[in-house]
Amino acid sequence: MDDQNGDAGVARAAEPEDLARLLIDRVNAGDLDGVVALYEPGAVLALPGNRVAVGHDAIRRFYGEPLASRPTFQPGEQLPALQYDGLALTCTRLVGGGATAEVARRQPDGTWLWALDRPNVRE
């Protein structure tokens, strides 16, 4: 379920599991700002080569080039989130192999954003 009460009617994650679906929708639409909005302002995203992107500007740079080519991603098999005290561990088995692992945090308005993201646990 998503909450439409956010920025100008933009869908927001009402549950931690919504984040993966929203990511796929926004990547497939080429919506760079929408992808970045799924992360907390200081979020950490794991990059290839044991590097990280920290914060919205770095996450935007990481996603910018791939989204410009308008990729099409298929949703994987999302496992139920594990929740504890405003935190949630989300993970998805990717189509074609591999998996993701993320930590989401409940925001003051009750929606969820990713704080930590490892888009491919094999890297």
C-alpha positions in Angstrom: 0.0 0.0 0.0 1.3 3.5 -0.7 0.4 6.8 0.9 -0.5 9.6 -1.6 -0.1 12.3 1.0 3.5 13.0 0.3 5.1 15.5 -2.1 2.5 16.6 -4.7 0.7 13.2 -4.6 3.9 11.1 -5.1 3.4 7.6 -3.8 5.2 6.8 -0.6 5.9 3.6 1.2 3.2 2.8 3.8 5.0 -0.5 4.5 8.7 -1.4 4.1 7.8 -3.9 1.4 6.4 -1.1 -0.7 9.9 0.3 -1.3 11.0 -2.4 -3.7 7.8 -2.1 -5.8 8.1 1.7 -5.9 11.8 1.4 -6.9 10.9 -0.9 -9.9 8.1 1.4 -11.0 10.3 4.5 -10.8 13.3 2.9 -12.5 11.1 1.6 -15.3 9.6 5.1 -15.7 13.1 6.8 -15.7 12.1 8.8 -12.6 15.5 9.7 -11.1 14.1 12.0 -8.5 11.5 9.5 -7.5 14.2 6.8 -7.0 16.3 9.1 -4.9 13.2 10.0 -2.8 13.0 6.3 -1.6 16.1 6.9 0.5 16.7 8.9 3.6 18.8 12.1 3.0 21.9 10.4 4.6 21.3 6.9 3.3 24.2 4.6 2.3 24.1 2.7 -0.9 26.7 -0.1 -1.6 28.3 0.3 -5.0 30.5 -2.2 -7.0 34.1 -2.4 -5.9 33.4 -2.0 -2.2 32.6 1.7 -2.7 29.5 3.5 -1.2 27.3 6.4 -2.2 26.3 8.4 0.9 23.4 10.9 0.7 21.0 12.0 -2.0 23.5 13.7 -4.2 25.7 10.6 -4.4 22.8 8.2 -4.9 21.5 10.5 -7.7 24.9 10.3 -9.4 24.9 6.6 -9.1 21.4 6.0 -10.6 21.6 8.9 -13.1 23.5 7.2 -16.0 21.7 3.9 -15.9 18.3 5.5 -15.7 19.1 7.7 -18.7 19.2 4.5 -20.9 15.7 3.7 -19.7 16.3 0.1 -18.4 13.4 -2.3 -17.7 13.6 -4.2 -14.5 11.4 -7.1 -13.5 10.2 -7.4 -9.9 11.9 -10.2 -8.1 10.5 -12.3 -5.2 10.2 -10.1 -2.2 10.5 -11.7 1.2 8.4 -10.4 4.1 10.2 -7.6 5.9 11.6 -8.3 9.4 10.6 -5.4 11.6 11.8 -4.2 15.0 11.4 -0.8 16.7 11.0 1.3 13.6 13.5 -0.6 11.5 12.9 -3.2 8.8 15.2 -5.5 6.9 13.9 -5.9 3.4 15.3 -8.3 0.8 14.4 -9.5 -2.7 15.5 -12.5 -4.7 16.4 -11.0 -8.1 15.2 -12.3 -11.4 18.2 -14.1 -12.9 19.9 -14.7 -9.6 21.2 -12.7 -6.7 19.5 -10.9 -4.0 19.2 -7.5 -2.4 19.3 -6.5 1.3 18.1 -3.2 2.7 17.4 -1.5 6.0 14.4 0.8 6.0 13.4 3.1 8.8 9.9 4.3 9.7 9.7 8.1 9.3 7.9 10.5 11.6 4.9 10.6 9.2 4.6 6.7 9.4 6.0 6.1 5.9 9.2 4.1 5.2 12.5 5.0 3.5 15.7 3.1 3.0 18.7 4.0 5.2 21.0 1.3 3.9 20.9 -0.5 0.6 23.0 -3.3 -0.8 21.4 -3.9 -4.3 23.4 -7.0 -4.9 24.6 -9.1 -2.0 27.0 -11.0 -4.2 29.1 -7.9 -4.8 
